[in-house]
Amino acid sequence: MLYSHVLVAVDLIDECRSVADHAMALAKALDAKLTLLHVVEPLAMAYGGDVPMDLSMLQQQQFDQARERMQAFAGDYGLPEDRLQIAFGHPRHEIHRVSTEQNCDLIVVGSHGRHGLALLLGSTANDVLHGAPCDVIAVRLGKKEKK
């Protein structure tokens, strides 16, 4: 079997549905397991890492909201509860960690297909690709459907 366990990392926004759809279709075609992952980033990371206040309550609310959004997002895919993962930390590290722990052999992520300065600054898809423990497929977000 080419791939037996696909990990799809999503932001839980509607734009990422195409990423999950591609991963689901691929997993079905390969008769592979599919795990859906969302990574909650620490609030301190968003503010440069040095915040002079306790963010633990806000962080817990963010995690609880992510759990609710994961349930809503995953509802269309019929995945069992043990195939829905929420991790806390830096996306690259958590995606690599979960893919290793779950013995995934393919990671599917979304990519905005940035160019120029935005490309130089990097993206989550680019981060995941470097040092990934398995193959990675990037699905372009916002791609227009051909008619």
N, C-alpha and C positions, 0 to 999 in steps of 0.2 A: 504494500500500500504506500502510495506517495506521501500522504500526510494522514495521521490518525487523530490528531487533536489540534484544533484551530483556536487560537486566542484572539479575540477581537477587542481592541481597546477603543472606547468611545467617550465622548464628552457629554453624552446624554442630552444633546440638542438635536432638533429635527434635521439639521444639516448632516448629522452623522448617521441617519437612517440608511443612507445609500451604502455606507461602509458596512453596517450590520447586515444589510440585504446581500451584499456581495459575499461576505463571509459565510452567511447562512447558505447561500446557493452553492458555494464552493464546498462547504462541509457536507451538504447533502449529496453532491455529485461524487464526493470521495468517500462517502459513508464514514465520516469522521465526527468525533465529538466536537462541540463548540462551547467555548466558555466566553462569556461577556464580562469585560472588566472596565471599571471606571476608577480613576485615581483622583482622590481628593488631595489637593496640594495644601500644605500648611499655609495659613494666612500670612505668617511672617515672611514666607518666600515671596509673596506678592508685593510686600512692602520693603524689600531689600534685606530682610532677615533680622533687623534690629528694631523691635517694637517695644516701647517702654510701658506696656500694659499686659495684663493677663488675658490671653485670647482663648483660653480653654473652653469657656461656655459658647463663644461664637463658633469655635472649631467643631464642637459637638453638634451644634445646630446645623452647621454645614454638612456634617457627616450624616445626620438624620435626614436632611433634605435630599441628599444624594441617594440614600436608601429608598426613599419614596419615589424619586425620579427614576431610579433603576427599575423598580417594579412596574411603573407606567411604561417606560421605554421598552422593557423586555416582554411586556404582556402580549405583543403581537407575534413573538417568536416561539412561544410555548416551551421555553427552556425551564428545566427543573431548577429549584432553588439552589442546589449545589453547583450549578453552572453560572451563577450570578456572583461576581466578585466585586467588592469595593475595597480598595487599598488606600492607605494614607501615606503620602510622601511625594518624592520627586517622580514625575511620570516615567522617565526613562528607567530609573532604578526599579520602580515597582513593577513595570511591565516586564522587565528582564527577570525579576525575582519570581513573579507569579508564573511566567512561562516555564521557568526552570522547575519550580515546585510542582506544577501541574503536568510536567512532562509534555508540554506543547511542542509541536514540531513546525508550526507556522504561526506567525503573528500578522494580523491584519490591522492596519491603522489608516486614518484619513490623512490626506495631504492637501494643502491649499495650492500647491504648485507655484510657490512664490519664486520670484526672480529678483535679481539685483541685490539691493541692500537688505531686503527682507530675507533673502536666501543666505546671505553672509551672516546674519544675526541668528540663523538657525530656526529649527522648528521641532516640535515633538517627534514628528515622523523621522526627521533626520537624526535626532538624538537616539531614537529606538534602533534605527538601522545600525549604528555604530556600536559594536560590542554585543549585538544580539546573540543569544544562545542558539538561535535557529533561523530559518528563512523568514523574511519579512516582505509583505506585499503592501504597497501604499495605494489606496484608492483615492483618486482625485475627488475632492469635495467641490460642489457647485458646478460640476460638469453638466453642460446642457445636453439633453437627450436629442439624438438624431431622429429626424422624421422621415 
